[in-house]
Amino acid sequence: MDMADTVVEEDGGVLALPAMLDLTAAEPLQRRLLNRVRSGDPLVVAGAAVERVSTAVVQVLLAALADSRSRDVAFHLRDPSPSLADALADLGVASQFGC
């Protein structure tokens, strides 16, 4: 299954991340997030379902956050799961996402 098919867009344009965010998920997620940021629409990413996340995916989230800031587009990581929050903390970037 293509990662782009597993990111669910909820009402209000929230992107809900899937449970598994491994290396193969990084590139499709990057395209999805950056397209969204470049559209100028506020970006809300829901992380409650994440059970496993790779460093590459954290880098993708950081890139989307940086791009959103440079374009003055709102970016919010909502309800990060314990696994996602731990990964962000382990990599020293939790504060970037307000975690």
N, CA, C and O atoms as a GROMACS GRO file, in nm:
protein
  396
    1MET      N    1   0.085  -0.119   0.000
    1MET     CA    2   0.000   0.000   0.000
    1MET      C    3   0.089   0.124   0.000
    1MET      O    4   0.186   0.131   0.075
    2ASP      N    5   0.056   0.218  -0.082
    2ASP     CA    6   0.129   0.344  -0.091
    2ASP      C    7   0.100   0.428   0.032
    2ASP      O    8  -0.016   0.442   0.073
    3MET      N    9   0.204   0.484   0.091
    3MET     CA   10   0.189   0.567   0.211
    3MET      C   11   0.091   0.681   0.189
    3MET      O   12   0.016   0.717   0.280
    4ALA      N   13   0.091   0.738   0.068
    4ALA     CA   14   0.001   0.850   0.041
    4ALA      C   15  -0.145   0.808   0.058
    4ALA      O   16  -0.231   0.891   0.087
    5ASP      N   17  -0.171   0.678   0.040
    5ASP     CA   18  -0.307   0.629   0.057
    5ASP      C   19  -0.343   0.606   0.203
    5ASP      O   20  -0.460   0.591   0.236
    6THR      N   21  -0.243   0.605   0.291
    6THR     CA   22  -0.271   0.577   0.430
    6THR      C   23  -0.282   0.702   0.516
    6THR      O   24  -0.331   0.695   0.629
    7VAL      N   25  -0.239   0.815   0.464
    7VAL     CA   26  -0.260   0.942   0.534
    7VAL      C   27  -0.403   0.983   0.504
    7VAL      O   28  -0.441   0.999   0.388
    8VAL      N   29  -0.480   0.999   0.607
    8VAL     CA   30  -0.622   1.028   0.590
    8VAL      C   31  -0.646   1.176   0.612
    8VAL      O   32  -0.600   1.234   0.711
    9GLU      N   33  -0.718   1.239   0.519
    9GLU     CA   34  -0.754   1.378   0.538
    9GLU      C   35  -0.892   1.382   0.603
    9GLU      O   36  -0.990   1.335   0.547
   10GLU      N   37  -0.896   1.439   0.723
   10GLU     CA   38  -1.019   1.448   0.800
   10GLU      C   39  -1.091   1.578   0.768
   10GLU      O   40  -1.039   1.662   0.694
   11ASP      N   41  -1.209   1.594   0.823
   11ASP     CA   42  -1.281   1.720   0.809
   11ASP      C   43  -1.194   1.835   0.856
   11ASP      O   44  -1.120   1.821   0.954
   12GLY      N   45  -1.201   1.945   0.789
   12GLY     CA   46  -1.123   2.061   0.826
   12GLY      C   47  -0.980   2.057   0.775
   12GLY      O   48  -0.899   2.142   0.812
   13GLY      N   49  -0.949   1.960   0.690
   13GLY     CA   50  -0.817   1.953   0.630
   13GLY      C   51  -0.708   1.897   0.718
   13GLY      O   52  -0.590   1.912   0.687
   14VAL      N   53  -0.744   1.832   0.828
   14VAL     CA   54  -0.645   1.771   0.916
   14VAL      C   55  -0.590   1.645   0.849
   14VAL      O   56  -0.667   1.564   0.798
   15LEU      N   57  -0.458   1.630   0.848
   15LEU     CA   58  -0.397   1.509   0.794
   15LEU      C   59  -0.367   1.414   0.910
   15LEU      O   60  -0.288   1.448   0.998
   16ALA      N   61  -0.429   1.299   0.911
   16ALA     CA   62  -0.410   1.200   1.016
   16ALA      C   63  -0.302   1.101   0.973
   16ALA      O   64  -0.316   1.033   0.872
   17LEU      N   65  -0.196   1.094   1.051
   17LEU     CA   66  -0.086   1.003   1.021
   17LEU      C   67  -0.125   0.860   1.055
   17LEU      O   68  -0.201   0.837   1.149
   18PRO      N   69  -0.074   0.762   0.979
   18PRO     CA   70  -0.103   0.621   1.007
   18PRO      C   71  -0.016   0.569   1.121
   18PRO      O   72   0.070   0.640   1.172
   19ALA      N   73  -0.040   0.446   1.161
   19ALA     CA   74   0.032   0.384   1.272
   19ALA      C   75   0.180   0.363   1.241
   19ALA      O   76   0.265   0.388   1.326
   20MET      N   77   0.212   0.320   1.120
   20MET     CA   78   0.349   0.289   1.084
   20MET      C   79   0.406   0.393   0.990
   20MET      O   80   0.357   0.412   0.879
   21LEU      N   81   0.508   0.461   1.035
   21LEU     CA   82   0.576   0.562   0.954
   21LEU      C   83   0.723   0.523   0.942
   21LEU      O   84   0.810   0.577   1.010
   22ASP      N   85   0.749   0.426   0.853
   22ASP     CA   86   0.884   0.378   0.834
   22ASP      C   87   0.952   0.452   0.720
   22ASP      O   88   0.898   0.549   0.667
   23LEU      N   89   1.071   0.408   0.682
   23LEU     CA   90   1.149   0.474   0.579
   23LEU      C   91   1.073   0.485   0.447
   23LEU      O   92   1.084   0.586   0.378
   24THR      N   93   0.997   0.383   0.412
   24THR     CA   94   0.923   0.386   0.285
   24THR      C   95   0.811   0.491   0.287
   24THR      O   96   0.764   0.532   0.181
   25ALA      N   97   0.770   0.532   0.404
   25ALA     CA   98   0.665   0.633   0.417
   25ALA      C   99   0.716   0.775   0.399
   25ALA      O  100   0.638   0.866   0.372
   26ALA      N  101   0.847   0.794   0.413
   26ALA     CA  102   0.903   0.929   0.417
   26ALA      C  103   0.877   1.009   0.289
   26ALA      O  104   0.826   1.121   0.297
   27GLU      N  105   0.911   0.955   0.175
   27GLU     CA  106   0.897   1.032   0.050
   27GLU      C  107   0.752   1.066   0.016
   27GLU      O  108   0.724   1.182  -0.014
   28PRO      N  109   0.660   0.969   0.019
   28PRO     CA  110   0.520   1.006  -0.010
   28PRO      C  111   0.463   1.108   0.091
   28PRO      O  112   0.387   1.197   0.054
   29LEU      N  113   0.502   1.093   0.218
   29LEU     CA  114   0.455   1.188   0.318
   29LEU      C  115   0.512   1.326   0.291
   29LEU      O  116   0.442   1.427   0.304
   30GLN      N  117   0.638   1.331   0.253
   30GLN     CA  118   0.701   1.460   0.221
   30GLN      C  119   0.626   1.530   0.109
   30GLN      O  120   0.596   1.649   0.119
   31ARG      N  121   0.596   1.458   0.003
   31ARG     CA  122   0.521   1.519  -0.109
   31ARG      C  123   0.387   1.572  -0.061
   31ARG      O  124   0.347   1.684  -0.096
   32ARG      N  125   0.318   1.494   0.018
   32ARG     CA  126   0.184   1.532   0.065
   32ARG      C  127   0.192   1.657   0.153
   32ARG      O  128   0.114   1.751   0.134
   33LEU      N  129   0.284   1.658   0.249
   33LEU     CA  130   0.294   1.772   0.340
   33LEU      C  131   0.340   1.898   0.269
   33LEU      O  132   0.283   2.005   0.289
   34LEU      N  133   0.443   1.886   0.185
   34LEU     CA  134   0.495   2.005   0.118
   34LEU      C  135   0.396   2.062   0.017
   34LEU      O  136   0.386   2.184   0.002
   35ASN      N  137   0.322   1.975  -0.050
   35ASN     CA  138   0.216   2.026  -0.140
   35ASN      C  139   0.113   2.105  -0.061
   35ASN      O  140   0.064   2.208  -0.106
   36ARG      N  141   0.081   2.055   0.056
   36ARG     CA  142  -0.017   2.121   0.140
   36ARG      C  143   0.034   2.256   0.189
   36ARG      O  144  -0.038   2.356   0.185
   37VAL      N  145   0.160   2.259   0.234
   37VAL     CA  146   0.219   2.385   0.281
   37VAL      C  147   0.225   2.485   0.167
   37VAL      O  148   0.192   2.602   0.185
   38ARG      N  149   0.267   2.439   0.052
   38ARG     CA  150   0.283   2.529  -0.063
   38ARG      C  151   0.151   2.581  -0.116
   38ARG      O  152   0.148   2.680  -0.188
   39SER      N  153   0.041   2.514  -0.081
   39SER     CA  154  -0.091   2.563  -0.121
   39SER      C  155  -0.129   2.686  -0.038
   39SER      O  156  -0.219   2.762  -0.076
   40GLY      N  157  -0.060   2.705   0.075
   40GLY     CA  158  -0.088   2.820   0.161
   40GLY      C  159  -0.193   2.793   0.267
   40GLY      O  160  -0.221   2.880   0.349
   41ASP      N  161  -0.251   2.674   0.265
   41ASP     CA  162  -0.352   2.639   0.365
   41ASP      C  163  -0.285   2.600   0.496
   41ASP      O  164  -0.180   2.536   0.494
   42PRO      N  165  -0.342   2.637   0.609
   42PRO     CA  166  -0.288   2.592   0.737
   42PRO      C  167  -0.278   2.440   0.739
   42PRO      O  168  -0.363   2.371   0.682
   43LEU      N  169  -0.176   2.390   0.805
   43LEU     CA  170  -0.153   2.246   0.809
   43LEU      C  171  -0.164   2.196   0.952
   43LEU      O  172  -0.090   2.241   1.040
   44VAL      N  173  -0.257   2.103   0.974
   44VAL     CA  174  -0.271   2.036   1.102
   44VAL      C  175  -0.247   1.889   1.077
   44VAL      O  176  -0.315   1.826   0.995
   45VAL      N  177  -0.150   1.833   1.149
   45VAL     CA  178  -0.114   1.693   1.135
   45VAL      C  179  -0.150   1.623   1.266
   45VAL      O  180  -0.100   1.660   1.372
   46ALA      N  181  -0.236   1.523   1.257
   46ALA     CA  182  -0.278   1.448   1.374
   46ALA      C  183  -0.190   1.325   1.390
   46ALA      O  184  -0.180   1.243   1.299
   47GLY      N  185  -0.125   1.313   1.504
   47GLY     CA  186  -0.030   1.205   1.525
   47GLY      C  187  -0.072   1.101   1.627
   47GLY      O  188   0.012   1.023   1.672
   48ALA      N  189  -0.198   1.098   1.665
   48ALA     CA  190  -0.245   1.010   1.772
   48ALA      C  191  -0.231   0.862   1.739
   48ALA      O  192  -0.213   0.780   1.829
   49ALA      N  193  -0.238   0.825   1.612
   49ALA     CA  194  -0.236   0.683   1.574
   49ALA      C  195  -0.096   0.627   1.554
   49ALA      O  196  -0.080   0.506   1.537
   50VAL      N  197   0.005   0.711   1.557
   50VAL     CA  198   0.141   0.667   1.526
   50VAL      C  199   0.193   0.571   1.633
   50VAL      O  200   0.195   0.603   1.752
   51GLU      N  201   0.235   0.453   1.587
   51GLU     CA  202   0.294   0.353   1.677
   51GLU      C  203   0.444   0.340   1.656
   51GLU      O  204   0.518   0.310   1.749
   52ARG      N  205   0.488   0.363   1.532
   52ARG     CA  206   0.631   0.354   1.501
   52ARG      C  207   0.666   0.460   1.400
   52ARG      O  208   0.593   0.482   1.302
   53VAL      N  209   0.779   0.528   1.424
   53VAL     CA  210   0.819   0.638   1.336
   53VAL      C  211   0.970   0.633   1.315
   53VAL      O  212   1.046   0.615   1.411
   54SER      N  213   1.012   0.648   1.192
   54SER     CA  214   1.154   0.648   1.160
   54SER      C  215   1.211   0.789   1.170
   54SER      O  216   1.138   0.888   1.167
   55THR      N  217   1.342   0.796   1.180
   55THR     CA  218   1.410   0.925   1.182
   55THR      C  219   1.384   1.001   1.052
   55THR      O  220   1.370   1.123   1.053
   56ALA      N  221   1.377   0.929   0.942
   56ALA     CA  222   1.351   0.993   0.813
   56ALA      C  223   1.217   1.066   0.814
   56ALA      O  224   1.205   1.174   0.757
   57VAL      N  225   1.117   1.009   0.876
   57VAL     CA  226   0.985   1.073   0.883
   57VAL      C  227   0.991   1.195   0.974
   57VAL      O  228   0.926   1.295   0.946
   58VAL      N  229   1.066   1.188   1.081
   58VAL     CA  230   1.083   1.305   1.167
   58VAL      C  231   1.148   1.418   1.086
   58VAL      O  232   1.110   1.534   1.099
   59GLN      N  233   1.246   1.383   1.004
   59GLN     CA  234   1.310   1.483   0.918
   59GLN      C  235   1.210   1.544   0.821
   59GLN      O  236   1.214   1.664   0.794
   60VAL      N  237   1.121   1.462   0.768
   60VAL     CA  238   1.016   1.512   0.678
   60VAL      C  239   0.926   1.610   0.751
   60VAL      O  240   0.892   1.716   0.698
   61LEU      N  241   0.886   1.575   0.872
   61LEU     CA  242   0.802   1.665   0.951
   61LEU      C  243   0.874   1.797   0.978
   61LEU      O  244   0.813   1.904   0.971
   62LEU      N  245   1.003   1.789   1.010
   62LEU     CA  246   1.082   1.910   1.033
   62LEU      C  247   1.091   1.996   0.907
   62LEU      O  248   1.081   2.118   0.914
   63ALA      N  249   1.110   1.932   0.792
   63ALA     CA  250   1.118   2.007   0.666
   63ALA      C  251   0.986   2.077   0.637
   63ALA      O  252   0.985   2.192   0.593
   64ALA      N  253   0.876   2.009   0.661
   64ALA     CA  254   0.744   2.071   0.638
   64ALA      C  255   0.723   2.187   0.735
   64ALA      O  256   0.668   2.291   0.697
   65LEU      N  257   0.765   2.169   0.859
   65LEU     CA  258   0.755   2.277   0.957
   65LEU      C  259   0.838   2.398   0.914
   65LEU      O  260   0.790   2.511   0.919
   66ALA      N  261   0.962   2.374   0.872
   66ALA     CA  262   1.050   2.483   0.828
   66ALA      C  263   0.992   2.554   0.706
   66ALA      O  264   0.995   2.677   0.698
   67ASP      N  265   0.941   2.476   0.611
   67ASP     CA  266   0.883   2.535   0.491
   67ASP      C  267   0.760   2.618   0.526
   67ASP      O  268   0.739   2.726   0.472
   68SER      N  269   0.679   2.566   0.619
   68SER     CA  270   0.558   2.641   0.658
   68SER      C  271   0.596   2.773   0.724
   68SER      O  272   0.533   2.876   0.700
   69ARG      N  273   0.699   2.770   0.807
   69ARG     CA  274   0.743   2.894   0.873
   69ARG      C  275   0.796   2.994   0.771
   69ARG      O  276   0.768   3.114   0.781
   70SER      N  277   0.871   2.946   0.673
   70SER     CA  278   0.928   3.038   0.573
   70SER      C  279   0.820   3.098   0.485
   70SER      O  280   0.838   3.206   0.428
   71ARG      N  281   0.707   3.030   0.474
   71ARG     CA  282   0.595   3.080   0.392
   71ARG      C  283   0.486   3.145   0.476
   71ARG      O  284   0.383   3.187   0.423
   72ASP      N  285   0.509   3.154   0.607
   72ASP     CA  286   0.412   3.211   0.701
   72ASP      C  287   0.279   3.136   0.694
   72ASP      O  288   0.172   3.197   0.691
   73VAL      N  289   0.288   3.003   0.692
   73VAL     CA  290   0.171   2.915   0.689
   73VAL      C  291   0.167   2.841   0.823
   73VAL      O  292   0.269   2.789   0.868
   74ALA      N  293   0.053   2.838   0.885
   74ALA     CA  294   0.040   2.771   1.015
   74ALA      C  295   0.063   2.621   1.001
   74ALA      O  296   0.015   2.558   0.908
   75PHE      N  297   0.139   2.565   1.096
   75PHE     CA  298   0.165   2.421   1.104
   75PHE      C  299   0.145   2.380   1.249
   75PHE      O  300   0.203   2.440   1.339
   76HIS      N  301   0.064   2.277   1.270
   76HIS     CA  302   0.038   2.232   1.406
   76HIS      C  303   0.039   2.080   1.409
   76HIS      O  304  -0.032   2.016   1.330
   77LEU      N  305   0.118   2.022   1.498
   77LEU     CA  306   0.116   1.878   1.522
   77LEU      C  307   0.022   1.854   1.639
   77LEU      O  308   0.050   1.892   1.752
   78ARG      N  309  -0.090   1.789   1.608
   78ARG     CA  310  -0.196   1.768   1.708
   78ARG      C  311  -0.189   1.627   1.767
   78ARG      O  312  -0.173   1.530   1.693
   79ASP      N  313  -0.201   1.616   1.895
   79ASP     CA  314  -0.213   1.488   1.965
   79ASP      C  315  -0.107   1.386   1.925
   79ASP      O  316  -0.142   1.276   1.883
   80PRO      N  317   0.022   1.421   1.938
   80PRO     CA  318   0.122   1.320   1.905
   80PRO      C  319   0.112   1.200   2.000
   80PRO      O  320   0.100   1.217   2.122
   81SER      N  321   0.118   1.082   1.944
   81SER     CA  322   0.114   0.960   2.026
   81SER      C  323   0.238   0.955   2.114
   81SER      O  324   0.335   1.027   2.087
   82PRO      N  325   0.238   0.872   2.216
   82PRO     CA  326   0.359   0.857   2.297
   82PRO      C  327   0.481   0.817   2.212
   82PRO      O  328   0.592   0.865   2.237
   83SER      N  329   0.462   0.730   2.114
   83SER     CA  330   0.573   0.688   2.028
   83SER      C  331   0.628   0.804   1.948
   83SER      O  332   0.749   0.821   1.937
   84LEU      N  333   0.540   0.885   1.893
   84LEU     CA  334   0.583   1.001   1.815
   84LEU      C  335   0.649   1.104   1.906
   84LEU      O  336   0.754   1.159   1.872
   85ALA      N  337   0.588   1.131   2.019
   85ALA     CA  338   0.645   1.228   2.113
   85ALA      C  339   0.783   1.182   2.161
   85ALA      O  340   0.875   1.264   2.173
   86ASP      N  341   0.798   1.053   2.189
   86ASP     CA  342   0.927   0.999   2.232
   86ASP      C  343   1.032   1.014   2.122
   86ASP      O  344   1.146   1.052   2.150
   87ALA      N  345   0.994   0.986   1.997
   87ALA     CA  346   1.089   0.998   1.886
   87ALA      C  347   1.133   1.144   1.870
   87ALA      O  348   1.251   1.171   1.849
   88LEU      N  349   1.039   1.236   1.880
   88LEU     CA  350   1.074   1.378   1.869
   88LEU      C  351   1.167   1.420   1.983
   88LEU      O  352   1.262   1.495   1.961
   89ALA      N  353   1.139   1.371   2.104
   89ALA     CA  354   1.224   1.405   2.218
   89ALA      C  355   1.362   1.341   2.205
   89ALA      O  356   1.463   1.406   2.232
   90ASP      N  357   1.366   1.215   2.163
   90ASP     CA  358   1.494   1.145   2.148
   90ASP      C  359   1.584   1.215   2.048
   90ASP      O  360   1.706   1.216   2.064
   91LEU      N  361   1.524   1.274   1.945
   91LEU     CA  362   1.601   1.343   1.842
   91LEU      C  363   1.622   1.490   1.874
   91LEU      O  364   1.685   1.563   1.797
   92GLY      N  365   1.571   1.535   1.988
   92GLY     CA  366   1.594   1.671   2.033
   92GLY      C  367   1.516   1.778   1.960
   92GLY      O  368   1.557   1.894   1.957
   93VAL      N  369   1.403   1.740   1.900
   93VAL     CA  370   1.326   1.838   1.821
   93VAL      C  371   1.184   1.857   1.872
   93VAL      O  372   1.104   1.924   1.807
   94ALA      N  373   1.151   1.798   1.987
   94ALA     CA  374   1.014   1.808   2.038
   94ALA      C  375   0.971   1.954   2.056
   94ALA      O  376   0.856   1.989   2.027
   95SER      N  377   1.060   2.038   2.102
   95SER     CA  378   1.024   2.179   2.125
   95SER      C  379   0.988   2.250   1.996
   95SER      O  380   0.909   2.345   1.998
   96GLN      N  381   1.042   2.206   1.884
   96GLN     CA  382   1.009   2.267   1.755
   96GLN      C  383   0.859   2.251   1.725
   96GLN      O  384   0.799   2.334   1.657
   97PHE      N  385   0.802   2.142   1.776
   97PHE     CA  386   0.661   2.113   1.751
   97PHE      C  387   0.572   2.147   1.870
   97PHE      O  388   0.453   2.117   1.870
   98GLY      N  389   0.629   2.209   1.971
   98GLY     CA  390   0.552   2.248   2.088
   98GLY      C  391   0.518   2.131   2.177
   98GLY      O  392   0.421   2.137   2.253
   99CYS      N  393   0.597   2.025   2.171
   99CYS     CA  394   0.572   1.906   2.254
   99CYS      C  395   0.656   1.908   2.379
   99CYS      O  396   0.647   1.816   2.461
   0.00000   0.00000   0.00000
